[in-house]
Amino acid sequence: MIETFTRWDSSEFLKTEEDIQHYLEASRDEAGGDPAFIAKALGRVAKARETLRILGNQPSQSRTDTVR
């Protein structure tokens, strides 16, 4: 059996400001003082916020609420 993998983009699952807040808290806890880790997390938050702005805070049909 051949395993296939896809890239994980956490910004796709940040659908509300509350989601973003929890993500940033978890990122801070995980970072262990690594500024590159925090920078990457902030980049994902920026991407998520831009997507939310474009969509008018409405999830697209391709997004599902099954994964949280």
CORGIBEL-V418656 format. One line per field, one symbol per residue. ss: DSSP state (H for helix, E for strand, - for the rest). phi: phi as a letter, one per 20 degrees, with the letter a starting at -180 (. if undefined). burial: 1 if it has 16 or more other C-alpha atoms within 10 Angstrom, else 0. A space follows every 50 residues. Layout:
ss = ???
phi = ???
burial = ???
//
This chain:
ss = ---------HHHH---HHHHHHHHHHHHHHH---HHHHHHHHHHHHHHHH HHHHH-------------
phi = .eedccfecfffdedcffgfffffffffffflneffffffffffffffff ffffemmdffffecefdb
burial = 00000000001111100001001100110000000001001101101110 110000001000000000
//
